[in-house]
């Protein structure tokens, strides 16, 4: 294998646009970083952000109604 002088930079985050399947309208964007999770509703300029610890504390509480699934 040849020695390369360049490499691909790893992304700093993963971002996905959430779209309503019925209307095709954008609902918002979710961005996942090693340090936290960010949410930006449609038509907003800034993200709402929580640390991964805050997200973990919230999502695992029974009051959220979240349930464990496979996959």
SERO-790354 format. One record per atom (N, C-alpha, C): x, y, z; residue number from 1. Coordinates in pm, 1 decimal. Layout:
N
(site (X Y Z) NUM)
...
***
This chain:
71
(site (85.3 -116.6 0.0) 1)
(site (0.0 0.0 0.0) 1)
(site (90.7 124.0 0.0) 1)
(site (59.0 222.9 -79.5) 2)
(site (143.3 342.7 -85.2) 2)
(site (130.5 428.4 40.3) 2)
(site (231.7 505.5 66.6) 3)
(site (229.5 601.0 177.5) 3)
(site (162.4 727.8 127.0) 3)
(site (63.1 777.3 201.7) 4)
(site (-11.6 896.3 160.4) 4)
(site (40.9 1020.6 230.8) 4)
(site (39.1 1131.1 159.9) 5)
(site (79.3 1259.5 216.3) 5)
(site (-37.3 1334.6 277.9) 5)
(site (-158.6 1294.3 243.9) 6)
(site (-279.7 1363.0 290.6) 6)
(site (-375.4 1261.7 350.6) 6)
(site (-471.9 1311.2 424.7) 7)
(site (-574.4 1224.0 481.1) 7)
(site (-704.9 1300.9 489.9) 7)
(site (-815.0 1229.1 508.8) 8)
(site (-944.7 1291.4 530.3) 8)
(site (-954.5 1334.7 675.6) 8)
(site (-1004.4 1452.8 698.5) 9)
(site (-1029.1 1498.5 835.3) 9)
(site (-1159.7 1435.5 883.6) 9)
(site (-1159.0 1387.7 1004.5) 10)
(site (-1281.0 1330.9 1062.1) 10)
(site (-1379.7 1443.2 1088.9) 10)
(site (-1509.1 1419.0 1068.6) 11)
(site (-1606.2 1524.6 1097.3) 11)
(site (-1611.2 1556.4 1246.8) 11)
(site (-1637.2 1681.9 1279.6) 12)
(site (-1648.1 1723.9 1419.3) 12)
(site (-1785.7 1695.2 1476.5) 12)
(site (-1882.8 1670.4 1388.4) 13)
(site (-2018.1 1640.9 1431.2) 13)
(site (-2092.5 1569.4 1319.3) 13)
(site (-2206.2 1511.6 1354.8) 14)
(site (-2296.9 1452.0 1258.2) 14)
(site (-2424.7 1534.1 1263.9) 14)
(site (-2474.1 1577.3 1148.9) 15)
(site (-2595.3 1658.8 1144.8) 15)
(site (-2695.8 1594.8 1050.9) 15)
(site (-2820.0 1590.4 1095.0) 16)
(site (-2928.5 1536.6 1014.5) 16)
(site (-3044.6 1634.9 1012.4) 16)
(site (-3106.0 1648.6 897.4) 17)
(site (-3225.4 1731.3 882.3) 17)
(site (-3346.5 1640.7 898.2) 17)
(site (-3438.7 1679.4 985.2) 18)
(site (-3560.1 1601.3 1009.9) 18)
(site (-3671.7 1659.8 923.8) 18)
(site (-3735.1 1572.8 843.1) 19)
(site (-3837.7 1615.4 748.6) 19)
(site (-3967.4 1541.2 778.1) 19)
(site (-4079.4 1611.6 774.0) 20)
(site (-4211.8 1551.2 790.8) 20)
(site (-4240.2 1463.7 668.4) 20)
(site (-4269.4 1335.4 689.1) 21)
(site (-4289.9 1244.5 576.1) 21)
(site (-4416.6 1275.0 498.0) 21)
(site (-4514.1 1337.2 561.6) 22)
(site (-4640.3 1366.8 493.0) 22)
(site (-4633.4 1493.0 408.7) 22)
(site (-4568.1 1595.3 461.0) 23)
(site (-4566.3 1724.1 391.0) 23)
(site (-4434.1 1755.3 324.1) 23)
(site (-4328.1 1686.4 364.9) 24)
(site (-4196.1 1715.1 310.5) 24)
(site (-4131.9 1838.4 370.6) 24)
(site (-4198.7 1900.5 467.9) 25)
(site (-4145.5 2021.2 531.1) 25)
(site (-4037.7 1985.7 632.5) 25)
(site (-3939.6 2072.6 641.5) 26)
(site (-3833.4 2054.6 740.6) 26)
(site (-3888.1 2085.6 879.2) 26)
(site (-3863.6 1994.5 972.9) 27)
(site (-3903.9 2013.9 1112.6) 27)
(site (-3791.1 2080.8 1188.9) 27)
(site (-3669.1 2038.5 1160.6) 28)
(site (-3554.1 2095.7 1228.1) 28)
(site (-3429.4 2015.0 1198.2) 28)
(site (-3323.5 2046.2 1270.3) 29)
(site (-3196.7 1976.0 1253.5) 29)
(site (-3146.3 1929.5 1388.5) 29)
(site (-3089.4 1810.5 1389.9) 30)
(site (-3025.1 1758.3 1509.4) 30)
(site (-2876.5 1743.1 1476.9) 30)
(site (-2793.3 1785.2 1569.3) 31)
(site (-2648.1 1776.0 1551.9) 31)
(site (-2592.6 1701.9 1672.5) 31)
(site (-2514.4 1599.2 1645.8) 32)
(site (-2455.2 1518.6 1751.8) 32)
(site (-2305.3 1542.3 1750.7) 32)
(site (-2254.4 1583.2 1865.9) 33)
(site (-2111.9 1607.4 1883.8) 33)
(site (-2061.1 1516.0 1994.8) 33)
(site (-1931.6 1497.8 2004.2) 34)
(site (-1879.7 1418.3 2115.9) 34)
(site (-1912.1 1479.0 2251.9) 34)
(site (-1937.7 1608.4 2255.6) 35)
(site (-1963.7 1676.0 2382.4) 35)
(site (-2111.1 1697.8 2412.9) 35)
(site (-2198.9 1682.6 2314.2) 36)
(site (-2339.2 1708.9 2340.4) 36)
(site (-2428.6 1690.3 2220.3) 36)
(site (-2555.7 1721.5 2241.4) 37)
(site (-2658.3 1710.5 2138.2) 37)
(site (-2722.6 1846.7 2121.3) 37)
(site (-2739.2 1887.8 1995.7) 38)
(site (-2796.3 2018.9 1965.2) 38)
(site (-2921.3 2001.5 1879.6) 38)
(site (-3018.8 2088.4 1900.9) 39)
(site (-3144.2 2086.9 1825.0) 39)
(site (-3173.7 2227.2 1776.1) 39)
(site (-3208.6 2239.2 1648.0) 40)
(site (-3246.5 2368.2 1591.2) 40)
(site (-3379.1 2350.5 1519.5) 40)
(site (-3487.7 2407.3 1574.4) 41)
(site (-3616.0 2400.2 1505.4) 41)
(site (-3611.0 2478.0 1374.1) 41)
(site (-3700.2 2442.7 1285.7) 42)
(site (-3710.9 2511.9 1157.6) 42)
(site (-3726.5 2662.6 1180.3) 42)
(site (-3667.0 2740.4 1095.3) 43)
(site (-3673.9 2887.3 1096.2) 43)
(site (-3600.2 2951.8 1213.3) 43)
(site (-3521.4 2876.3 1285.6) 44)
(site (-3442.4 2931.5 1395.6) 44)
(site (-3297.7 2944.8 1351.1) 44)
(site (-3228.1 3041.0 1407.7) 45)
(site (-3089.1 3064.3 1371.8) 45)
(site (-2991.2 2996.0 1467.1) 45)
(site (-3032.6 2973.0 1590.1) 46)
(site (-2943.9 2915.5 1690.5) 46)
(site (-2996.1 2781.0 1739.2) 46)
(site (-2901.4 2700.7 1787.5) 47)
(site (-2932.6 2568.2 1839.4) 47)
(site (-2962.5 2572.5 1989.3) 47)
(site (-3044.2 2479.0 2033.7) 48)
(site (-3058.0 2446.7 2175.0) 48)
(site (-2957.1 2335.2 2200.5) 48)
(site (-2884.7 2339.5 2311.4) 49)
(site (-2781.0 2240.6 2335.0) 49)
(site (-2785.7 2186.6 2477.2) 49)
(site (-2753.6 2057.7 2490.2) 50)
(site (-2736.0 1993.2 2619.8) 50)
(site (-2610.8 1906.2 2610.8) 50)
(site (-2547.2 1885.7 2724.8) 51)
(site (-2433.2 1794.9 2727.7) 51)
(site (-2484.5 1651.6 2717.8) 51)
(site (-2395.0 1559.9 2688.2) 52)
(site (-2435.7 1419.3 2683.7) 52)
(site (-2482.3 1371.0 2820.4) 52)
(site (-2420.8 1421.8 2926.5) 53)
(site (-2463.9 1385.7 3061.6) 53)
(site (-2605.7 1432.7 3090.1) 53)
(site (-2637.3 1555.2 3050.4) 54)
(site (-2773.1 1607.8 3069.8) 54)
(site (-2873.6 1527.0 2988.5) 54)
(site (-2837.2 1493.0 2865.6) 55)
(site (-2926.2 1413.8 2781.1) 55)
(site (-2949.4 1276.2 2841.8) 55)
(site (-2842.1 1212.4 2888.8) 56)
(site (-2853.5 1080.4 2950.8) 56)
(site (-2943.1 1085.2 3074.1) 56)
(site (-2923.1 1184.8 3159.8) 57)
(site (-3007.1 1199.3 3279.3) 57)
(site (-3153.5 1215.3 3241.5) 57)
(site (-3181.4 1293.4 3138.0) 58)
(site (-3319.6 1320.0 3096.4) 58)
(site (-3383.4 1198.7 3029.9) 58)
(site (-3316.2 1140.8 2932.2) 59)
(site (-3378.1 1035.6 2850.9) 59)
(site (-3401.5 906.8 2928.7) 59)
(site (-3325.0 880.9 3033.0) 60)
(site (-3339.9 756.3 3108.7) 60)
(site (-3440.1 766.8 3223.1) 60)
(site (-3496.4 884.5 3245.3) 61)
(site (-3598.5 899.0 3349.9) 61)
(site (-3733.0 845.1 3300.4) 61)
(site (-3804.8 772.6 3384.4) 62)
(site (-3935.1 718.0 3345.1) 62)
(site (-4034.3 826.1 3299.4) 62)
(site (-4023.1 946.2 3353.3) 63)
(site (-4117.8 1052.9 3320.0) 63)
(site (-4112.7 1093.6 3172.7) 63)
(site (-4001.8 1067.2 3104.4) 64)
(site (-3992.6 1105.3 2963.4) 64)
(site (-4076.2 1014.6 2874.4) 64)
(site (-4105.5 893.0 2920.3) 65)
(site (-4181.0 799.0 2840.3) 65)
(site (-4094.6 726.3 2737.4) 65)
(site (-3963.0 749.7 2739.8) 66)
(site (-3873.6 680.3 2647.8) 66)
(site (-3864.2 533.8 2688.1) 66)
(site (-3851.5 448.5 2589.5) 67)
(site (-3838.4 306.2 2618.9) 67)
(site (-3718.9 249.5 2544.3) 67)
(site (-3667.3 141.0 2593.6) 68)
(site (-3552.5 76.1 2531.3) 68)
(site (-3598.8 -6.1 2412.0) 68)
(site (-3522.8 3.1 2303.7) 69)
(site (-3553.0 -74.8 2185.0) 69)
(site (-3424.7 -139.0 2135.5) 69)
(site (-3437.7 -240.5 2052.3) 70)
(site (-3317.1 -300.3 1993.5) 70)
(site (-3281.1 -224.5 1866.6) 70)
(site (-3153.2 -214.8 1842.2) 71)
(site (-3105.9 -162.1 1717.0) 71)
(site (-3084.8 -19.3 1710.2) 71)
***
